[in-house]
Amino acid sequence: MGVQISPSILSADFARLAQDCERVAGAADWLHVDVMDNHFVPNLTLGLPVVESLLKAVSTPVDCHLMIDDPDRWAPAYAEAGAGSVTFHVEAAANPATLARTIRAAGARAGAALKPGTPVEDYVDLLGEIDMLLVMSVEPGFGGQKFMDVVVPKIRRARELARGRDLDLWIQVDGGITAETIEICAEAGADVFVAGSAVYGAADPAKAVRALAAQAESATASSWWCSHTSG
């Protein structure tokens, strides 16, 4: 799988959520749904009932990013509801490996998210249990934040660890992804990109998705980690 773009519906119009989701249909690979509980992060967005309704109304696979306490209890339900990918935060999970297996057993891809200050090296043993590692490039909780370039070495390190273990691991980056930042993330080793304001702040969201994808693909092709090069 090559470059993938996952528009964050946190930047969409919640009064027209299904319509805004369909505005990127055919261009986006995923719809990124931020679930926040006002406990793990200081913001409250939406939960399982909205996700269940959204799944019935959209044609693009749904990627749920759970910024919640006790994901061991709550995350499996999102997979059971039909989300294609469910990501939990390692900082909140009691048993990350077990939770990842449960999500996979329920039919979804399992993702593990790291806050900007959480070292990837602490979770090397988890990489074989998950399908995607999400490296947060802002502190989780709010959309529209500025990209933290201090996470770029962590993206590279995550890719190095995945390659060293011969894992088919997607590396997602979320936070401040724009035309100005997507290439540096792709060059470092990310291949799945969450973009909110850069997509839904554009006059044509689908066109914005395609433009971001083209930038990321170009940067990946000449990167140190691309399969066509030695790394």
FENDA-V760746 format. One record per residue. RES is the residue in one letter. PSI is psi in degrees with one decimal (* if undefined). D_CENTER is the distance of its C-alpha to the mean C-alpha in Angstrom with 2 decimals. Layout:
# FENDA-V760746
<<RES,PSI,D_CENTER> <RES,PSI,D_CENTER>>
This chain:
# FENDA-V760746
<<M,133.6,14.92> <G,-150.1,14.62> <V,138.2,12.38> <Q,140.2,9.88> <I,130.9,9.04> <S,90.5,6.97> <P,134.4,9.28> <S,120.2,8.88> <I,-1.7,12.00> <L,-25.8,12.69> <S,1.5,14.58> <A,173.4,16.33> <D,109.9,19.82> <F,-19.7,19.74> <A,-17.1,23.32> <R,45.2,22.36> <L,-50.4,18.96> <A,-40.8,19.68> <Q,-42.2,21.40> <D,-34.1,18.68> <C,-40.3,16.21> <E,-17.1,18.94> <R,-20.9,19.38> <V,3.9,16.42> <A,136.1,17.41> <G,-18.7,18.39> <A,-43.7,16.42> <A,146.9,12.76> <D,-31.7,11.29> <W,163.2,9.12> <L,121.8,9.40> <H,118.6,6.66> <V,114.3,8.99> <D,114.3,9.35> <V,116.7,12.10> <M,140.4,14.27> <D,2.6,17.67> <N,19.9,19.60> <H,-59.8,20.21> <F,-35.7,17.31> <V,155.2,16.52> <P,52.5,19.28> <N,153.7,18.04> <L,123.2,18.39> <T,-90.4,16.52> <L,169.9,16.73> <G,-159.3,17.00> <L,-42.4,17.74> <P,-40.2,20.60> <V,-41.7,18.71> <V,-43.2,15.95> <E,-42.8,18.93> <S,-41.3,20.62> <L,-40.2,17.75> <L,-28.0,17.40> <K,-15.8,21.08> <A,-10.5,20.90> <V,158.5,18.21> <S,-12.7,18.23> <T,139.3,14.60> <P,146.9,12.51> <V,131.4,10.49> <D,105.5,7.01> <C,125.3,7.97> <H,107.8,6.69> <L,106.1,10.20> <M,71.9,11.69> <I,156.3,15.03> <D,155.3,18.05> <D,51.0,19.22> <P,-23.2,16.17> <D,-33.7,18.65> <R,-42.2,20.55> <W,-28.7,18.17> <A,-42.0,15.06> <P,-31.0,17.15> <A,-31.0,18.32> <Y,-37.0,15.05> <A,-43.5,15.20> <E,-28.7,18.88> <A,-19.9,18.44> <G,5.6,16.75> <A,138.4,12.98> <G,-26.1,11.87> <S,135.3,8.96> <V,121.2,9.18> <T,130.1,7.57> <F,161.5,10.32> <H,130.3,11.39> <V,-29.3,13.99> <E,-20.3,16.10> <A,-16.3,16.74> <A,137.6,17.23> <A,-39.8,20.84> <N,81.5,20.41> <P,-43.0,16.96> <A,-44.3,18.37> <T,-41.5,20.22> <L,-42.2,17.37> <A,-41.9,15.24> <R,-38.1,18.41> <T,-41.7,18.95> <I,-44.8,15.64> <R,-41.7,16.43> <A,-27.2,19.97> <A,-1.4,19.03> <G,6.3,17.62> <A,161.4,13.82> <R,141.4,11.53> <A,130.4,10.97> <G,149.0,8.14> <A,131.8,9.30> <A,144.2,8.15> <L,130.2,10.76> <K,162.2,12.29> <P,-33.7,13.81> <G,0.3,17.05> <T,119.5,16.15> <P,136.0,17.42> <V,-28.4,15.70> <E,-25.6,19.27> <D,-12.8,19.68> <Y,28.2,17.39> <V,-42.1,18.66> <D,-17.8,20.17> <L,-21.3,16.98> <L,-32.8,15.40> <G,-10.3,17.69> <E,-9.4,16.70> <I,164.0,13.00> <D,-21.8,11.33> <M,139.1,8.10> <L,123.4,8.01> <L,116.9,5.49> <V,111.4,8.05> <M,130.0,8.51> <S,12.7,10.84> <V,165.5,12.44> <E,129.5,13.79> <P,145.7,11.80> <G,-34.2,13.83> <F,144.2,14.43> <G,167.4,13.27> <G,13.2,15.27> <Q,161.3,15.49> <K,138.0,16.62> <F,134.6,14.66> <M,104.2,15.92> <D,-9.4,17.20> <V,-14.1,18.21> <V,-9.8,14.83> <V,-45.2,15.50> <P,-29.7,17.80> <K,-36.6,15.31> <I,-46.1,12.97> <R,-42.9,16.26> <R,-39.2,17.35> <A,-42.2,14.40> <R,-39.0,15.18> <E,-43.7,18.83> <L,-40.0,18.51> <A,-42.9,16.78> <R,-38.3,19.50> <G,-26.2,22.15> <R,4.9,21.49> <D,46.9,21.13> <L,139.4,17.83> <D,72.1,15.83> <L,123.8,12.54> <W,139.6,9.40> <I,113.3,8.13> <Q,144.6,4.85> <V,137.5,6.02> <D,121.5,5.83> <G,110.0,9.43> <G,25.4,12.42> <I,118.7,11.26> <T,-177.5,14.51> <A,-24.3,17.17> <E,-18.8,18.45> <T,-16.6,15.52> <I,-33.9,13.49> <E,-39.7,16.31> <I,-32.4,16.62> <C,-40.2,13.06> <A,-42.0,13.79> <E,-34.1,17.15> <A,-29.9,15.96> <G,-0.8,13.95> <A,147.8,10.36> <D,-3.4,10.00> <V,127.7,6.65> <F,124.1,6.53> <V,126.2,5.56> <A,126.6,9.23> <G,-76.7,11.30> <S,-35.6,14.83> <A,-22.7,15.07> <V,-57.9,14.77> <Y,-8.2,16.51> <G,-4.1,18.89> <A,154.1,20.25> <A,-34.7,23.29> <D,94.1,21.80> <P,-39.2,18.05> <A,-40.6,18.17> <K,-39.1,20.07> <A,-40.7,17.62> <V,-46.6,14.77> <R,-37.0,17.30> <A,-41.8,18.39> <L,-42.0,15.06> <A,-41.7,14.68> <A,-41.3,18.27> <Q,-46.0,17.85> <A,-39.6,15.06> <E,-41.0,17.19> <S,-43.4,20.24> <A,-37.2,18.91> <T,-40.1,17.65> <A,-29.5,21.06> <S,12.9,22.90> <S,165.0,20.66> <W,-24.8,22.02> <W,-5.3,19.69> <C,144.0,19.95> <S,-18.5,21.77> <H,-3.4,24.64> <T,164.6,25.44> <S,144.5,26.51> <G,*,24.24>>
